[in-house]
Amino acid sequence: MTIVNQETQILSDLFRREQVKMTAVLCRHFSLKDLDLVEDIIAETFLRAIEVWPQNGIPENPSAWLYTVAKNIAKDGFRKKTSETKKLNNILNSNFEEQQDISFEESLITDSQLAMIFAVCENSISPKSRVCLSLQILCGFSVEEIGFALHSNKEAVKKILFRAREQLRQSKFKIKDLKIDEIKLRMDSVLLTIYLLFNEGYSSKTNDSVIRIDLIKQAMNLGLTLTLTKSTKTPELLALMSLFCFQASRLDSRTNSQGSVVIFTDQDKSKWDQDLIQKGNEYFLEAFSSTSRSRYHYEAAIAYWHTQEESLEKWKYILNIYDNFLKIYNSPSVFLNRAFAYSKVYGKQKALEEIRVYNDYKNRDYHSLLGYLYSNSNIELASLHYQKAIQMTKSKKEIALLKQKVNELNLEETQ
């Protein structure tokens, strides 16, 4: 890799990782109404890096360099802002540093990100808009990634974001400590944001890296922070943390030494992190000590059974959970996952009969499942559905896995 390519790659990785932290801190420091100013500060920070690094070399601590530059640009922006509005002129005296200092300390970054997510999830904005805004502004998702996360197209997401940003600009609310009732009203949107953040990290549909550890850590840290406060330590949060632990326990076994995807049945279970599974069990028991049941309870229960040894009884339990899950959350992904579980209990042919009634979002997962279900009875149809899944897949490693399945079908046909 050339020095120029190395700098470009480092900047790309840093932008994705650090711009989320910068946005959270700067938005909290200024206000959500000044979102355009915040985005300009971050863009100018990375533009300076592009200009300076090729001449002076990559700094020993690139993140610290970016934070220092962002801090200085933000101060300049604040001075201009106060000058233009002819308010708070006293801030420009020698006490400016003490009164308006911007800190990028890790603890403040985490607190700022959560504070901003709760702020964005205010009740004047629709639930879907809250999540879209949080994912874009505070989790660094692209429009395409938001579309995949919410099973929506890019144009629809753009419209939602445009309207929601306009509402933010017109809003006069301040970022402040919320009352318990306000927290409760916003928790569903906050948890969904964190859940979707983890999902993109655990199985990216848009990135060349199927697993994105930075997003997984970000989601788990946000969830862990919420468990430390009584008002946010809800059964739903505990179920979500249980799910995160069970899923994260398998990370080391989900790819091989070449970085290729390893399907669940072929994973080396000796690589599963038993400490994380135990922590997941603890959250699981605490979450189920309450009578309330959310989508996260059902997903955690399914993830729990996936930590158990393979057996028909295990799949019967999982199928029963999906049956109950569908009663409260009838989504395409739940329906398709239930169909897979159904095939493990009653066979692929029976599962095909179940899925014939499906007329919803026919995405990559739908065609991949049909490829699997037809693999024993109709190789030509199975291959056709896998090819359709490939056309709908962005991740190169996911495409490689699907092509491998097509090749396996062709081998079976020639034998």
C-alpha positions as CSV (number, residue, x, y, z in Angstrom):
1,M,0.0,0.0,0.0
2,T,1.4,3.4,-1.0
3,I,1.7,6.2,1.6
4,V,-1.1,8.1,-0.2
5,N,-3.4,5.1,-0.1
6,Q,-2.5,4.5,3.5
7,E,-3.4,8.0,4.5
8,T,-6.7,7.8,2.6
9,Q,-7.6,4.5,4.3
10,I,-6.7,5.8,7.7
11,L,-8.7,9.0,7.1
12,S,-11.7,6.9,5.9
13,D,-11.6,4.7,9.0
14,L,-11.1,7.7,11.3
15,F,-14.0,9.6,9.7
16,R,-16.4,6.8,10.3
17,R,-15.3,6.2,13.9
18,E,-14.5,9.7,15.1
19,Q,-17.1,11.8,13.4
20,V,-19.8,10.2,15.5
21,K,-18.1,11.3,18.7
22,M,-17.4,14.7,17.4
23,T,-21.0,15.2,16.3
24,A,-22.3,14.2,19.7
25,V,-20.0,16.5,21.7
26,L,-20.3,19.5,19.3
27,C,-24.1,19.2,19.1
28,R,-24.4,19.1,22.8
29,H,-22.0,22.1,23.1
30,F,-23.8,24.3,20.5
31,S,-27.4,23.0,19.9
32,L,-29.3,20.8,17.6
33,K,-30.4,23.9,15.7
34,D,-26.8,24.4,14.7
35,L,-26.5,21.0,13.1
36,D,-25.3,22.5,9.8
37,L,-22.5,24.4,11.7
38,V,-21.5,21.1,13.5
39,E,-21.3,19.2,10.2
40,D,-19.2,22.1,8.7
41,I,-16.8,21.9,11.6
42,I,-16.3,18.2,11.2
43,A,-16.0,18.5,7.4
44,E,-13.4,21.2,7.7
45,T,-11.4,19.2,10.3
46,F,-11.1,16.3,7.9
47,L,-10.4,18.6,5.0
48,R,-7.4,20.0,6.9
49,A,-6.2,16.5,7.6
50,I,-6.3,15.7,3.8
51,E,-4.3,18.9,3.2
52,V,-1.7,18.6,6.0
53,W,-1.0,14.9,6.4
54,P,0.5,14.2,2.9
55,Q,3.0,17.0,3.6
56,N,3.8,16.4,7.3
57,G,3.0,12.7,7.6
58,I,0.4,11.0,9.7
59,P,0.4,12.2,13.3
60,E,1.5,9.8,16.0
61,N,-2.0,10.1,17.5
62,P,-4.4,10.8,14.5
63,S,-7.5,11.0,16.7
64,A,-6.0,13.5,19.1
65,W,-4.9,15.6,16.2
66,L,-8.4,15.6,14.7
67,Y,-10.0,16.5,18.1
68,T,-7.6,19.4,18.6
69,V,-8.3,20.8,15.2
70,A,-12.1,20.4,15.6
71,K,-11.9,22.1,19.0
72,N,-10.1,25.1,17.5
73,I,-12.5,25.4,14.5
74,A,-15.4,25.1,16.9
75,K,-14.1,28.0,19.0
76,D,-13.8,30.1,15.8
77,G,-17.3,29.1,14.8
78,F,-18.6,30.0,18.2
79,R,-16.9,33.4,18.1
80,K,-18.4,34.2,14.7
81,K,-21.8,33.0,15.8
82,T,-21.9,35.2,18.9
83,S,-20.5,38.1,17.0
84,E,-23.2,37.9,14.3
85,T,-26.0,37.7,16.8
86,K,-24.5,40.4,19.0
87,K,-25.1,38.2,22.1
88,L,-22.8,36.9,24.8
89,N,-19.9,39.2,23.8
90,N,-18.5,38.7,27.3
91,I,-17.6,35.1,26.3
92,L,-14.9,36.5,24.0
93,N,-12.8,37.7,27.0
94,S,-10.0,35.8,28.7
95,N,-12.5,33.5,30.4
96,F,-13.6,32.0,27.2
97,E,-11.4,28.9,27.7
98,E,-13.0,28.2,31.2
99,Q,-16.6,28.9,30.2
100,Q,-16.8,27.4,26.8
101,D,-14.1,24.8,26.6
102,I,-14.9,21.8,24.4
103,S,-13.8,18.4,25.8
104,F,-13.5,15.2,23.8
105,E,-12.8,13.0,26.9
106,E,-14.1,9.5,26.4
107,S,-16.6,9.7,29.3
108,L,-18.1,12.9,27.9
109,I,-18.3,11.5,24.4
110,T,-20.4,8.5,25.7
111,D,-22.6,10.7,27.8
112,S,-23.0,13.2,24.9
113,Q,-23.9,10.5,22.4
114,L,-26.6,9.2,24.7
115,A,-27.8,12.7,25.6
116,M,-28.1,13.5,21.9
117,I,-29.9,10.3,21.0
118,F,-32.4,11.0,23.8
119,A,-32.7,14.7,22.5
120,V,-33.3,13.6,18.9
121,C,-35.9,11.1,20.1
122,E,-38.2,13.9,21.3
123,N,-42.0,13.5,20.9
124,S,-42.5,16.2,18.3
125,I,-40.7,14.0,15.7
126,S,-42.3,10.8,14.4
127,P,-40.8,7.5,15.7
128,K,-39.3,6.6,12.4
129,S,-37.8,10.0,11.9
130,R,-36.2,9.9,15.4
131,V,-34.4,6.6,14.5
132,C,-33.4,7.8,11.1
133,L,-31.9,11.0,12.5
134,S,-30.1,9.2,15.4
135,L,-28.6,6.7,13.0
136,Q,-27.4,9.4,10.6
137,I,-26.3,12.1,13.0
138,L,-25.1,10.2,16.0
139,C,-24.2,6.7,14.6
140,G,-22.7,7.8,11.3
141,F,-25.0,5.7,9.1
142,S,-25.2,6.5,5.4
143,V,-28.6,6.9,3.7
144,E,-28.1,3.4,2.2
145,E,-27.3,1.9,5.6
146,I,-30.4,3.4,7.1
147,G,-32.5,2.0,4.2
148,F,-31.2,-1.5,4.8
149,A,-31.7,-1.2,8.6
150,L,-35.3,-0.1,8.2
151,H,-36.2,-2.1,5.1
152,S,-36.8,1.1,3.2
153,N,-35.5,2.7,-0.1
154,K,-33.0,5.5,-0.3
155,E,-35.4,8.1,-1.6
156,A,-37.9,7.5,1.2
157,V,-35.1,7.8,3.8
158,K,-33.9,11.0,2.2
159,K,-37.4,12.5,2.5
160,I,-37.7,11.4,6.1
161,L,-34.3,12.9,7.0
162,F,-35.0,16.2,5.2
163,R,-38.3,16.7,7.0
164,A,-36.8,15.7,10.4
165,R,-33.9,18.0,10.0
166,E,-36.2,20.9,9.2
167,Q,-38.1,20.1,12.4
168,L,-34.9,20.2,14.4
169,R,-33.9,23.6,12.9
170,Q,-37.3,25.0,13.9
171,S,-37.3,23.4,17.3
172,K,-36.5,25.5,20.4
173,F,-36.0,22.7,22.9
174,K,-32.8,22.5,24.8
175,I,-30.6,19.5,25.7
176,K,-31.4,19.1,29.4
177,D,-31.9,16.5,32.0
178,L,-35.1,14.7,31.3
179,K,-37.8,13.7,33.7
180,I,-38.5,10.0,34.2
181,D,-41.8,10.3,32.2
182,E,-39.9,11.8,29.3
183,I,-37.2,9.1,29.4
184,K,-39.9,6.4,29.3
185,L,-41.5,8.0,26.3
186,R,-38.2,8.1,24.4
187,M,-36.7,4.7,25.4
188,D,-38.3,2.7,22.6
189,S,-36.6,4.8,19.9
190,V,-33.3,5.0,21.8
191,L,-33.2,1.2,22.2
192,L,-34.1,0.6,18.6
193,T,-31.3,3.0,17.5
194,I,-28.8,1.1,19.6
195,Y,-30.2,-2.3,18.3
196,L,-29.8,-1.2,14.7
197,L,-26.3,0.1,15.4
198,F,-25.3,-3.3,16.7
199,N,-26.9,-5.2,13.8
200,E,-25.0,-3.2,11.2
201,G,-21.8,-4.0,13.2
202,Y,-22.7,-7.7,13.6
203,S,-23.7,-8.4,10.0
204,S,-23.1,-5.4,7.7
205,K,-25.2,-5.4,4.5
206,T,-23.5,-2.5,2.9
207,N,-19.8,-2.7,3.9
208,D,-17.0,-4.9,2.6
209,S,-16.4,-6.0,6.2
210,V,-19.2,-8.2,7.3
211,I,-18.3,-7.6,11.0
212,R,-17.6,-4.1,12.1
213,I,-16.2,-4.3,15.6
214,D,-16.3,-0.5,16.2
215,L,-20.1,-0.4,15.8
216,I,-20.6,-3.4,18.0
217,K,-18.5,-1.9,20.8
218,Q,-20.3,1.4,20.4
219,A,-23.7,-0.2,20.7
220,M,-22.7,-2.3,23.7
221,N,-21.1,0.6,25.5
222,L,-24.2,2.7,25.0
223,G,-26.4,-0.1,26.3
224,L,-24.0,-0.7,29.3
225,T,-24.2,3.0,30.2
226,L,-28.0,2.8,30.2
227,T,-27.8,-0.1,32.7
228,L,-26.1,2.1,35.2
229,T,-29.1,4.4,35.7
230,K,-32.3,3.1,37.4
231,S,-34.7,5.0,35.2
232,T,-33.2,3.5,32.0
233,K,-32.4,0.0,33.4
234,T,-35.6,-1.5,32.0
235,P,-36.5,-5.2,31.2
236,E,-36.3,-4.3,27.5
237,L,-32.8,-2.9,27.9
238,L,-31.7,-6.0,29.9
239,A,-33.1,-8.3,27.2
240,L,-31.2,-6.2,24.5
241,M,-27.9,-6.5,26.4
242,S,-28.5,-10.3,26.8
243,L,-29.0,-10.5,23.0
244,F,-25.8,-8.4,22.4
245,C,-23.8,-10.7,24.6
246,F,-25.0,-13.9,23.0
247,Q,-24.4,-12.6,19.5
248,A,-21.0,-11.1,20.3
249,S,-19.9,-14.3,21.9
250,R,-19.7,-15.9,18.4
251,L,-17.7,-13.1,16.7
252,D,-14.3,-15.0,16.6
253,S,-16.0,-17.9,14.8
254,R,-18.0,-16.0,12.2
255,T,-15.1,-15.5,9.8
256,N,-12.1,-17.7,9.0
257,S,-8.4,-16.8,8.7
258,Q,-9.0,-15.5,5.2
259,G,-11.8,-13.2,6.4
260,S,-14.5,-15.2,4.6
261,V,-17.9,-15.7,6.3
262,V,-18.4,-19.0,8.2
263,I,-22.1,-20.0,8.4
264,F,-23.5,-20.9,11.8
265,T,-23.5,-24.7,11.4
266,D,-19.8,-24.7,10.3
267,Q,-18.5,-22.4,13.2
268,D,-15.9,-23.7,15.6
269,K,-17.8,-23.6,18.8
270,S,-14.6,-23.8,20.9
271,K,-14.0,-20.2,19.8
272,W,-17.3,-19.0,21.4
273,D,-16.6,-16.6,24.3
274,Q,-18.0,-18.4,27.3
275,D,-17.7,-15.3,29.5
276,L,-19.9,-13.3,27.2
277,I,-22.4,-16.2,27.1
278,Q,-22.5,-16.3,30.9
279,K,-23.0,-12.5,31.0
280,G,-25.8,-12.9,28.5
281,N,-27.4,-15.5,30.8
282,E,-27.3,-13.1,33.7
283,Y,-28.9,-10.3,31.7
284,F,-31.4,-12.9,30.3
285,L,-32.6,-14.0,33.8
286,E,-32.9,-10.5,35.0
287,A,-34.8,-9.4,31.9
288,F,-37.3,-12.3,32.2
289,S,-37.9,-11.7,35.9
290,S,-40.4,-9.1,34.7
291,T,-43.8,-10.0,33.1
292,S,-43.3,-7.6,30.2
293,R,-42.2,-9.0,26.9
294,S,-40.7,-7.0,24.0
295,R,-39.1,-7.9,20.7
296,Y,-35.8,-8.0,22.5
297,H,-37.0,-10.6,24.9
298,Y,-37.9,-12.9,22.0
299,E,-34.7,-12.3,20.1
300,A,-32.6,-12.9,23.3
301,A,-34.5,-16.1,23.9
302,I,-33.7,-17.3,20.3
303,A,-30.1,-16.3,20.7
304,Y,-29.9,-18.2,24.0
305,W,-31.1,-21.4,22.2
306,H,-28.5,-20.9,19.6
307,T,-25.8,-21.2,22.3
308,Q,-27.1,-24.8,23.0
309,E,-26.2,-28.0,21.3
310,E,-27.8,-28.9,18.0
311,S,-31.0,-31.0,18.4
312,L,-34.5,-31.3,17.1
313,E,-35.9,-30.2,20.5
314,K,-33.8,-27.1,20.3
315,W,-35.4,-26.1,17.0
316,K,-38.8,-26.9,18.3
317,Y,-38.2,-24.4,21.1
318,I,-37.0,-21.8,18.6
319,L,-40.0,-22.3,16.3
320,N,-42.3,-21.9,19.3
321,I,-40.6,-18.6,20.2
322,Y,-40.9,-17.3,16.6
323,D,-44.7,-18.2,16.7
324,N,-45.1,-16.0,19.7
325,F,-42.8,-13.4,18.4
326,L,-44.9,-12.9,15.2
327,K,-48.0,-12.2,17.4
328,I,-46.4,-8.9,18.6
329,Y,-44.0,-8.1,15.8
330,N,-45.1,-9.2,12.3
331,S,-42.0,-8.2,10.3
332,P,-40.4,-9.7,7.1
333,S,-37.3,-10.8,9.0
334,V,-39.2,-12.6,11.7
335,F,-41.4,-14.3,9.2
336,L,-38.4,-15.5,7.1
337,N,-36.4,-16.6,10.2
338,R,-39.4,-18.5,11.4
339,A,-39.6,-20.3,8.0
340,F,-36.0,-21.4,8.4
341,A,-36.7,-22.7,11.9
342,Y,-39.8,-24.4,10.5
343,S,-37.6,-26.2,7.9
344,K,-35.4,-27.5,10.7
345,V,-38.4,-29.1,12.4
346,Y,-40.6,-30.2,9.5
347,G,-38.3,-30.2,6.5
348,K,-37.6,-27.9,3.6
349,Q,-40.6,-29.0,1.5
350,K,-43.0,-28.1,4.3
351,A,-41.3,-24.8,4.8
352,L,-41.7,-24.0,1.1
353,E,-45.5,-24.4,1.6
354,E,-45.3,-22.0,4.5
355,I,-43.5,-19.4,2.7
356,R,-45.7,-19.4,-0.4
357,V,-48.1,-17.0,1.4
358,Y,-45.3,-14.4,1.8
359,N,-45.8,-11.3,-0.4
360,D,-43.9,-8.7,1.6
361,Y,-40.4,-7.2,1.2
362,K,-38.6,-9.7,-1.1
363,N,-35.0,-8.8,-0.3
364,R,-31.7,-10.6,-0.3
365,D,-32.7,-12.7,2.8
366,Y,-35.9,-13.9,1.1
367,H,-34.1,-15.1,-2.0
368,S,-31.2,-16.6,0.0
369,L,-33.8,-18.6,2.1
370,L,-35.5,-19.9,-1.0
371,G,-32.2,-20.9,-2.4
372,Y,-31.6,-23.0,0.8
373,L,-35.1,-24.4,0.8
374,Y,-35.0,-25.5,-2.9
375,S,-31.5,-26.9,-2.6
376,N,-32.7,-30.5,-2.2
377,S,-35.6,-30.5,-4.6
378,N,-34.9,-28.1,-7.4
379,I,-31.3,-27.1,-8.0
380,E,-32.1,-24.9,-10.9
381,L,-34.6,-22.8,-8.8
382,A,-32.3,-22.8,-5.9
383,S,-29.5,-21.4,-8.0
384,L,-31.8,-18.8,-9.5
385,H,-32.8,-17.5,-6.1
386,Y,-29.2,-17.4,-4.9
387,Q,-28.3,-15.4,-8.0
388,K,-31.1,-12.9,-7.2
389,A,-29.7,-12.6,-3.7
390,I,-26.3,-11.9,-5.1
391,Q,-27.7,-9.1,-7.2
392,M,-29.2,-7.5,-4.1
393,T,-26.1,-7.8,-1.9
394,K,-23.5,-5.1,-1.4
395,S,-21.0,-6.8,0.8
396,K,-18.3,-8.5,-1.2
397,K,-17.8,-11.2,1.4
398,E,-21.6,-11.9,1.6
399,I,-21.5,-12.2,-2.2
400,A,-18.6,-14.7,-2.0
401,L,-20.6,-16.8,0.5
402,L,-23.6,-16.9,-1.8
403,K,-21.5,-17.7,-4.8
404,Q,-20.0,-20.6,-2.8
405,K,-23.5,-21.9,-2.3
406,V,-24.2,-21.7,-6.0
407,N,-21.0,-23.6,-6.7
408,E,-22.0,-26.3,-4.2
409,L,-25.3,-26.7,-6.0
410,N,-23.5,-27.1,-9.3
411,L,-21.2,-29.8,-7.8
412,E,-24.2,-31.7,-6.5
413,E,-25.8,-31.6,-10.0
414,T,-22.8,-33.0,-11.7
415,Q,-22.3,-35.9,-9.3
